[in-house]
């Protein structure tokens, strides 16, 4: 009898582990519609063409911040890039800037030195680091709940979104605007932090005060070294010159993200072009793609991950066309982009697979350009920076 009871407990626990992947949450009725774009978004955008440019903008925003820096990161490792980021954030914090960071606890990889660098930040009263969805054995359904978005907001006015786009909240006269799309990113950040405010980052480190001071000195030297080697990364930019105006925009996130993104495509008057890092369709997602093709103008899919034969056949049965993704396209390690004609674009963290559609915390930006632009890089709408 005891063995039967133990087996039942294990089965129930295993079900709770995988339940979020097996059962799609119902979409609230108020969200079952196409999300309208905000015509007063006060947004200018610049698409970042490669990883180096994205990293440079991260450092520029941190270096020029005056009041606050808010960061959401789906992964973090204390490699060369991660250590430079920590050095930049530590330097900003020493200037009195409020630094708040939200990390996914399940995707943090720190060595002992990395923990000491984090400890340097946490030793300052104006720095807060929180864990997202820390897994607890008594809450197994949170195992697959991942923070899958990445963005940085400086002073509530400028943001790097999903490492692909520089967003500037600016009015038509080129002055900083109080409200707009970047403010909506701030709202998203505050909502995430409020939900996880009790999960302050736990660091098991043996570093004593002397080691912490040594780590601070190393961060100072590292930041100065990077500044000397890459002066252009820290130079002041005229954002009105290097960005393009956006006519309307909207920030979307789960629980209805996949539905709303595909609804935009279904109701469009032109064919949708989609590029995604990966695709794993379940029945619901297959039906949505079929509706998009049968009742909309169709879809062209570019997929960066290798596809199995069964998935290829499933996609073709929906009526969608599969094209080979360009080899030189930047950044489709995660997330997806889409375009409708030459004016409507989407960019976000959600890949076309059910974990992203149902479980993860995902984010997406849909925007309409003020003027039609060409797309030399295919589906993504990633044009060369001005």
N, C-alpha and C positions, 0 to 999 in steps of 0.2 A: 504493500500500500504506500509506503514511504517513497519507493522508487517511482511509482505512478504519479504521486503528488509532485515530486521533484521534476519529473519529465514535463508535467503540465506547466509548472512555473517557468521552466526553461523555454518551452514553446511560446508561452504568453510574452515572455521577455523578448524573444527573437522577433515575434510579430510586432511588438512596440518599436523595435529597432528599425524595421523596414517599412512600417506602416506609412510614413510620409511618402515613400516611393511607390507604394501599391495603391494608395487612395488619393485621388486628386481632390483637393478642397474645392467646394462649390464657390463659384465667383459671385460675390454680392451683386444683386440686380442693379444697384446704382452704378456699378462699374462695367456693366455689360453694354458698353457703347464706345464709340470712337472718341477718344480724348481730344477735346478742342485745343487748338494751339492758342497761346496767349499773344495777342497782337501788340501788347505793351510789355514785351519781354526785356526791352533795353539791353539787347545782347549783340555783341560782336564776336566773331569766331575766327579762329585760325587753326587749320588742320596741321598737326605736327607730322612731319614726313618720315621721321625715323626715331629710334630709341635714344640716340644722342641728343637730338633736339628736345625730346620730351624730358630727359634728365636735366638738361640745361634750364628749361623753363621751371622745373621743380625748384632748382637751386636759386634761380633768379627771384621767384616769388617769395621764397623763404628769406632770402637776403634783403629784399626790399620791403618786407612786411613791417607795418608800424604798430599794430595793436594785437592782431590775433592770427594764428595759423591753426587750421583744422584739417586733419588728415584721416582718411579712411583707407586702409590697406588690407587687401585680401591675403597677401603673403608678405613675409619679411625674413630675410637672411642677412647675417652680418658678414657679407662678402664685401668686395671693394665698394660697390655701389651703395650697399646698405650702410657701411661705416661712414661714407661721405655724407649721406643723408642725416645720420645721427649727429655728425659733427656740425652740419649746417643748423640743425634744430637746436643743438646745445648752444651754439653761438647766438642764435636768435633769442633763446631763453635768457641768456646772460644780459641781453639788452632790455629785459623786462617785458618782452612779448609773451602773451598767453598762448601756450602750445597745448593742444588737446589732440590725442591720437587714439583711434579705435583700430585694433588689430584682431584678426581671426586667431583665436588661441590655438586652433588645431593646425595652423600653418606658419608657426613661428619657429625658426631654426636658429638657435643662438649657441655659440661657443662660450667658453668662460670669459674671454675678453669682451664678447658681445654683451654678455650680461652686465659686465662692469660698465660698459658704455650706457646701457639702459639705466643702470643705477645712477649714473651721473645726471641723467635727465630727471629721474624720480626724486633725486635729492633736492630739487628746486621746487619751491612752493607754487610757481606759476606753470607747472607742467603736470598734465594728467594723462595717464595711459590706461585704457580700459581694454579688457578682453571681450570679444563677441562670442556668445553662445558657447561658453566653456562647458564641455561635456561632463555630466554627472551621472553616476551609475544609476541613480534613482530617477533619471529623466532620459531614458534611452532614445526617445524619439528626436532628441536634439543632436544625435550623432551626425546626421547628414545635413544639418542646418549650417550652411557655410556663408560667411560674408564674402560675396563674390564681386564686390565693387571696389573701385579705386578712384579716389579723387582728392585733391588738395584745394582748399579755399583760403586765400589770404585776405585779411581785412574785410571779409564779406563782400568783396568787389571783383576779385579775379580768381580764376580757378583753372587747374589742369584736370580735365575730365577723362577718365579711363585711359590715360597716357597717350591719347590720340588728339585731343583738342584743347586749345587754349580759349577759355571763355572770359570775356570782359564785360562787366555790367556798366554800360555807358549810354547816355542819352544821345539824341541826334546832334547836339552841339559839341559832343566829345567830352562832356563832363561826367564824373561818377554819378550813377543813379542810385537812389535809395532802395528801390525795389526792382525785381526782375528775376531772370532765370537763375542767376547765381544765388540770389536770396532763397530760391526754392531748394537749391542744393544745401544751403545752410539749414533750412528747415528739416531736410532729410537727415542731416548729420545730428541735429539736436534730438530728433525722434529716436535715432539709434542709440545715442548716448544716454538718453533718459531711460530707455528700456534696459540698458546694461550698465547703469551707473554704479551698481553695487559690485561689479566684477572687476575691481581694480587689479592691475596686472601683478601676478605673483612671480617673484624672481627668487630662485634658490641660489644664492651666490655667497661665497666665502670671503668676498672682498672686504678688507678692512678699510679704515679711513685713508690710510696711506696709499693703498692700491687704487681707491676711488680718485684721489687727487692726481695720481699718476695717469689714470685714464683720462681725466679732464685735460691734462697737459697734452696728452697724445691727440685728443680731439681738436684742440686748438691748433697744433702743428699741422694736422692733416687738412683742416679747413684752409689755413693760410697757404699750404702747398697747392691745393686745388685752385685757389684763387689766383695764384701767380701763374700757374700753368694754363689756365683757361679764363683769361680776362674777359672775353666776349660773353661768357655765360652770366656774368654778374653786371654787365652794362645796362644802363637804363634804356628802356624801349619806349617808343611812341606807339602806344597800342592803337591809336586811331589810324596810324599808317600801316601797321602790319596785320590788321584784322579786317574782316569783311562784315558788313551789316546783315543782321538777320531780321526778317520781317515778322516772324512769329515762331514761338517755340513752346515746348512742354517737357517737363521732367516726369517720367513714369517709373513706378517700381511695383514689385509684387504686393498683393496676390494676383492681380489681373494683368500683369505685364505682357505675357505672351498673347493673351486674348486681344488686348488693345493694340499691340503692334501689328498683329495679323489683320485686325479689323481696319486699320489704316490702309493696308495693302488691298484688302478685299473691296473697299469702297473707292479705290483710286480709279481714275480715268485712264491711267497708263500702266503698262506692265511694271511689276516690281522686280528689282534686281537685288538679290540677297547674297551676302557673303558671310559665312559662319565658320568658326574654328572647328566645330564638330556638329554632327547631326545624328540623333538617335530618337526616332519618332515612335511614340506609342499610338494607341488607337485614336485618342482625342486629338493629338497633334497632327496625325495623318488626315483626319477629317477636316481640320481647320485648313490645312494646305490644299486639300481637295476643293473646299469651298472657295478658297482664294483663286484657284485655277478655273473652276466651273462657273462661278458667279461674278468673278472679277475679271481682270485683264490678263491673268496668268502670272507666272513667276519663273525667273531664271535663278538657279542656285549655283553658287560657287562655294565649294567645301574644301577647307584646307587639310582635313584629316582623311586618311585612306578609307574607302568605303568597301564594305562587304557586298557580295552579290545580292543577298536578300534585301539589304537596305536600298540598293540601287533600284531594284525592281519595285519596291514599295513606293519610292519617290516617283518613279516613272508612271505608276498607276494613278497617281494623283493628277497627272497632266503637267507637272512641272518639268522644266528643262534643266539638265545638269551640264554645267560648263566647267572647264578646268580653271582653277584659281591661278592668278598670275604669281609667278615665283618670287617676284620682287616686292609684293605688296607687304606693307609693314604691319606687324602687330596682331595678326589673327591667331595668336596663341590662345586667346580666350575671347569670348564675346562674339558679336556680330555687327554688321552694318547693313543698311539697305538704302536704296534710292528709288524714287518714283519720278520719272522724267529727270529734268535737270534743275529742279527747284526744291523738292521735298527729300530730306535725308534723315536717316536714323543711325544712331551710334550708341552702343551700350555694352554691358557686361554679359548679357544673356546669349548663350549659345543655343542652338536648336536641339536641345535634349531635355528630357523630362525633369531631371534634377534641377536644372536652371529654371524651367518653366513653373515648377510647383513648390520647390523646397527652399532653395537658396534665397538670400537677400540680394536681389539684382536691381539694376538701375538702367534707365535708357533715356536718351535725349532725342526727341524728334524736332526738327527745325525746318523752316522754310526760308530759303535765301531771298534777299530783296531783289536779286536779279538772277537769271538763269546762268549756270556755270557749266562748263564742259567737265567730263570725268575721264581723263586719260587712263586712270588706273582701274577701270572696270566698275564693279558694283559698289565699291565703298564710298565713292564720292570724295576720296582723299586726294585733293589737289595739292600741287606744290604750294608752299607758303609764299605769300606775296613778297 
